[in-house]
Amino acid sequence: MNFRKTAPVSLVCISLLASMISISCTQVSAPADKIGVVVSILPLVEFAESVGGDKVAVSVMVPPGAEPHSYEPKPSQMTALAKARLYAKVGSGIEFEIGYIDKLADINKAMLVIDSSKGIDLIKSEDPDDPGMDPHIWTSPKNAMIMVGNICDGLIQIDPSNKAYYETNRDTYIQKLTRLDEDIRKGLDPAKNRSFIIYHPAFGYFARDYNLTQIGIEQEGKEPTAAYVTRVIKEAKEKNSRVIFVSPQFSQKSAEVIAQEIGGTVLPVDNLAKNYISNMETIKDAMIKAMK
Ligand SMILES: [Zn+2]
């Protein structure tokens, strides 16, 4: 009679011990009953979790506070990829992926690597000194819808038995993105001054989709020269811009210089936050305020 009572307790102990071991050994490996999904940057965590629901365990390569233009994965992250079944790369030419994606894929040849940018119309980098494409596709909710669709296709490819589940989740999340897109459009519609200044120009796709002009301060990913800062100040005055946006991952020095010169303020916007939709709502409100 007592057996029934004690058995579950010891089972709990064993599973607790197992989960403690798996936490201490790796950062990325998923519990046995979940599909291990790895993404490069935090916004894609919300995309993958929204579609994958309780079937997936999602990990990120570029951790909070780091930025994907210069981040190098830790050896522990590379080995931990061994158990993942799906890698969703941004795919738009972000430096972190250019340098490492082949090595990451080599570690785990069974892992499916999908390109979440498939079907997105890439635009040229805002930086006049950069000949490449602008990698920051995720800052536009319209692009996010395409990325979510690509992640969903990847999950169905490795786990076809749950196709209907993933598709329902995808559609629910895309509905939220559609509402976000409409909120941004309506919110920015009356704005007369349609340009904004930003230290790290990560909102090129956002600017394209909502008919705005992004003025970046950074040059080739570095602090700009004094001559360039002077040029931005002139442009800001011409366009009557009073707000300079900065991402928390970057220096605020030149942004503060420019803000002082134009009698404006520095406002934080984070293009790499994990809570994508709520973060984009915050960014929308800040943009509406700045462009009144
Ligand atoms: Zn960036």
Boltz pocket constraint, residues with backbone or C-beta under 6 A from the ligand:
constraints:
  - pocket:
      binder: B
      contacts: [[A, 69], [A, 136], [A, 200], [A, 202]]
      max_distance: 6.0
